[in-house]
Amino acid sequence: MLYLLVSFFVAAAVTLLVIHSSRSHGHLSADTDLSGPQKFHAAPVPRVGGVGMFTGLLCCVGVAALARHADWKLGALLIVCGLPAFLAGLVEDLTKRVSPAKRLLATGVSAGLGIWLLNATITKTDIPGLDLLVSTAVGAWFATILTVAGVANSVNIIDGFNGLSSMCVSLMLLVFAYVAYQVGDIPLTLWALAGVGAALGFFVWNFPAGLIFLGDGGAYFLGFYLAEIGILLISRNPEVSPLFPLMVCIYPVFETVFSMYRRKVVRSVPTGLPDGIHLHSLIYRRLMRWAIGARDARAMTRRNSMTAPYLWMLCITSLVPALAFWDSTPLIAACMVLFALTYMAFYRRIVRFKTPRWLVVNR
């Protein structure tokens, strides 16, 4: 609990400091583009929320080291490994000149450091054919780097609505912490909880008012941290199903995969082209706009914040079966298929303006 509290209070305090000092650095840190397809805020807002989270975890490592806890080195190595992903995203937040490819490359470097320093490598998947690939060193490294970069990018994709990505990642890390505790991996439990604290320290200022955004630095670092905890959990504890971390992260991961399919196959446009028809964007436009029709800044902020709880519920639908079947690959695989079918059916209904009545909010 100490790790969670330290990371939470430090992250919250630093994030508040960033918000209050935004007049001096807003020309660099604020998101001033309000017209893009994935822009849903009414005024420029600092997008460097990752600074508070990173500082919170860094201070947590310092407290653990001063208290001479043996697991402080695990936290320190997680911070060191995540530094390239965080810095590449932060530079993009400040300069708007770092391409998505370069950010993904930096996240891949972070994953490579995780392989080298933490031995966080995917060596088993319980998927025929793929297990043959990861049984080789090169195959395992490739699968690990691709997974970490993919999860980090998926967290960045669902970022944009107040409280969406930070709460989802907090819930996912809580599930990792619970299972790590169940298998007796206390160090991993503590650092998963430290990640929860850092994310929640940002969350209290992001939801519901949207006073600060994660930015690419925060999203990529948080996604990297989530992926590393999941990979470490299965690499250190063989009793945990190799598909368990994927089940935990399936909401943002499937959102990313489905978006790539939708852009490339359905619309014949580049997969990296931003658009405004992600599931969370559709919920905002076709549910919240009906519920709150005004277009002033206050109403836009309210619509933005009311979107996230719908997606939190979607995220929880993957976390409940993950908790129930964390040691059973067949059951987790079945739940993953069910989630994918449910997601696509839900998306199809909203696209065709057939939103279920129970989802519609009345004014």
N, C-alpha and C positions, 0 to 999 in steps of 0.2 A: 504493500500500500504506500510505503514511503516513496517509491519510484514514481508512482502515479501522481501523488500529491506534489512532489517537487517539480516534475515536468509540467503539470497543469498550471501551478501558480506562476512559475517562471515564464511559460509560454503566454499566459494571459497578461502578465505584467508587461512583457516586451511588446506584445501585439498592441496593447493599449498605448504604449509609448510611441509606436510607429504611427498609430492613428492620429494621436495628438500632435505629432511633429510633421504631419503630412504637408503642411503649408510650405515647409522648407525643402521638401524633396518630392513634392507631388508632380513637378514638371518631368521627373524621371520615373517615379514609381506608380503614378496614377494611370488607370485605364481610361483614356480620354476618347476612345473610339466607341461611340454609342450606337452606331448604325449597322454593325455586322450582323450576319444571320444568327449568331449565337450570343448577341448582346441584349441583356434584359434589365439593365440598370438605368436609372434616370439621370445620374450625375457622375462625374469622374470619381473613382474610388481607388485607393492604394491597392495594388495587386502583389504585395510582397509579404503575404501572411506566412510564408514559409520561414521567414527570418525568426519569428517567435517560436515556432515549433522546433526548428533546428537548435535554437539557443536553449530551449527547455530541456531537450534531450542531452545537450552538451553539459548543462549544469547538473543534470541527473547523473551523468558519468562522473563528474567531479565530486559530487556528494558520496557516491558509492566508493570512489577511490579513497576519499578522506576517511570514510568509515571502515576502510579495509575489507570491503566485501569482495570475495574472490571473483564474483561475476562481473566486476566493473570492466574487465578487459573485453568481454563480449559486447557490451554497450559501446565501448570506445571503438572497437573494430567495425561495428555497424555504422557508426558516425563517419569513420574514415572512408569506408567503402562507399557510402552514399554521397560523399562530397562532390564527385564529378557530376552526378545527376542534379544535385542541388545547385551547384554553381552555374551549370549551363542554363538551367531554367531561370535562375535569378538574373543572369546577364540578359536573357531575353526579356524578362520583365522590365528591366531598366533601359534597354537599348532598342528593343523590338527588332533586333537584327540577327537573331540566332534561329536558323531554320529548323523545322521539325526533325529533319534527318540528322542534324547535328546534335539536337537534344536527345534523340534516340541513341545516337552513337555514344554520347556521354553516359547515358544510362546503361548501355552495354558495357562500357568500361567499368562502371560501378559493379555490375554483375560479375565481371571478370575478377575484380578485386575480391568480391565475396567468395568466389571459387578458390582463389589463392590464399586469402587470409583466414577465411571462416570454414573452408571446405563445404560451402553451401552449394551442393551439386545434385542435380536430379539424376539418379542412377537406376530408378525403377519407376514404371508407370502403371503396371498391370494391364497394359494395352498391347495385344499381340502385334508384333511387327515393330512398334515403337520401342518396346523393351530391348529388341535387338540393336536398335540404334543407340540407345543410351547405355548399353553395356560396354561400349567403347569410350575411351577418354574423350576423343574429339566429339563424338555424338552427344555425350553427356554435357560437355561444355557448351555446345551449340544449343541444345535444348534448354539449358539453364539460362543462357544469355537471352535467348528469344523469349522465354517465359517472363523473366524479370522486366525486360523492355516492354513486353506486351501488357503486363499488369500496370506498370507505371503509366504507359500511354492511355490505358483504359480509365485510370483514375483521373487523368487530365481531361479526358473526353466528357466524363460526367460532371466535371467542375463547371460552374457557371450560375448555378442557382444557390441562393443562400442556404447553407447548412447541408447541402446534398452530399457532396463527396466526403467532407470531414466526418459527418455522422455515420455514413455507410462504412468508412474505413475504421472508425472507432468500434462499431459493432463487430466487424470482421476480426479485428485484433482481440476483442473480448472473447470471441469464440476460440481463436488460437490459444489465448491464455488459459481458457478453461481446459482444453484438451491437453495442453502442455502440462498443466497441473495434474490432470488425471493420469498421465503416464510418468509422473515424477520428475519432469524436466523443469525444475524450479527456476534456474537462470533464465530460460526462455520465457517462462511465465512472467517473470518480473519485467523483462524488457518489452514484452508485448503490452503489459499494463503501462509501462512508461510511454509507449507510443500512443496508447489511448489517452493518457493525460495530456500529452502535447497536442493531440488533435482537438481535444475538448477545450484546451486553453485558447485555441484559435476560434473554435465553434461559438463560444459565448459572445464574441464580438462580430461574428459573421451572421449569426441567426438570432432574431429575424431581421434586424435592421440593415444588414449588409454594409457594415462600416469598413470592412476590409475583405479582400479576396485572397484565396490561396496563391494565385499566380502559377506560372509554370514551375518555378522553383519549389514551391510548396507541394504542388500536385505530383511532380515527378519524384521528389524526395519521399513523400508519403507513400506513393505507389511502390517505390523501391523498397522501403522499409517493410511494407505489408508483404511483398513477395519474398523478401529474404527471411522473414519470420516463418512464413509458410514452408519454404524450402528447407530451412534448418529443422523445422519440426519433423518432417518426414525423413530427412537424412540422418537425424540423431535418434529417431524413435521408429524402428521398422514396424512396430505393431500398428502404427497409424497408416490408413490407406493412402497410397500415393495420389489418389484422386481427391482426397479430402480438401487440400488447399484450393484446388480448382473449383470445387463445389462452393466453398466459402466465398470465392471471388467471382462467381459465375455471372452475377448481375453486370458489373462493369465490363468484364471480359466478353460476354455474349453481346452486349451492346456494341462493343467495338467491332467484333467479327460480323455482326449483322449489318452494321453501318458500312463496312467495307464491301460486303456483298451487294447491298442496296445501291451504293454508288457505282461500283464497277460493272455489275451485271444488269441491274434494273435500269439505271440512269446513264450508264456508259460515260461516266466522268471520273477523273482521277480520285483514288481512294483517300487522298489527303486533303481534298477540297472541302472546306467547311460548309456546312449547310444547316438549315434550321428545322430539320424533320427527324431529329433524334426523338426517342420516346419522351424524354423529359421536356423537350421543346414543344411537342404536340400537346402534352398535358397542360403546359403553360398556356398555349394559344387556344386550345379547344375546350378546356375545362375552366381554367382560372379567368380567362377573358370573359366568358359568359357569366361567371359568378361575380366578378368585380369589373363592371363595365367602364368605369371612369379611366381617363388616360393621364391624370396628373401624377406627379412624382410619388406621392404617398400611396396612391392606388397601385402603381407599378411595383413598388417595393413590397406591398402586401401580396400581390399576385405572385411575385417572385418567391416569397417565403412560403406561401401556401402550396407551392408545387412540390417542394422537397418531401413532405410527409407521405405523399403517394408513393414515391420511389423508395422511401425507407421501408414501407410495407412490402414492396416488391423484393427488396434486399433481404428482409427477414424471412420471406418464403423460401429462400435458399439456405439461410443459416439454421433454421429449425431442423430440417432433415440432415444437414451436415453434423449438427450436434448429436442427433439420434443415431446416426450410422457411421461415425467417424472411423470405425475399424472394419467396415465392410465395403469393399470395392464394388461388388455387383449392385448393392442397394443404392450406393451413391451414384453409380452410372445411370441407373434407372431414374433417379431423382433429377439428374442433369438433363436427361432427355425430356422428362415431364416439364421442367422449367423452360426449356427451349420452346416446346410446343405452346405452352401457356403464354410466353412472351410474344411469340409471333401472332397468336390468335388475338391477344390484347391489342397489339400494335395495329393489326389489320382492321379491327373494329373502330379504333380511333381515327385512322386514316380515312375510313369510309363514313365518318360522321355517325357511327353507330355506338357511341360511348354508352356503356352500361349505366342505367339510371342511378344505381347506388353510388356511382362515382361523381355524379353531377352535384355541385354545391349550389344551393339556392342563396340568393342575396338576402 
